[in-house]
């Protein structure tokens, strides 16, 4: 499909899923416990600043970041329908 070789971590800054449980990404990790009774779930987001610095130095950063944001936009669109 695509002849361009990307790094193994390409497109993985954010977690793949935004659901209940623990979901790591290269830079950002999400942990969300299931809601209890009338209480909402409160997600916890962690950022690995050293990985962010590593990503910022990568020549593919802009393209990778755009792909990550597009994945989030698609996940949001799908979850609202």
C-alpha positions, 0 to 999 in steps of 0.5 A: 500500500505504501512504499515509504518506510517509517519508524516502528513507533510511527503513529503511536504517541497516543494510546490506541484506545480511549476506553476503560482500562490502562492504555499506553502510548509512546508519549501519553498513557491513559488510565480510566476506571469504570464508573461506579454508581452515579459517579463518572469515570475520571481518566488519568493521563500521564505524559512521558516528557523524555519520550516527547523530547525524543519524538520532537527530535525525530524528522518524522514528528510532524507527519507522525503527530498529524497521523495521531491526531487524525486517529483521535478525530476518527475515534471521536467521530465513531464514538459519537455515532 
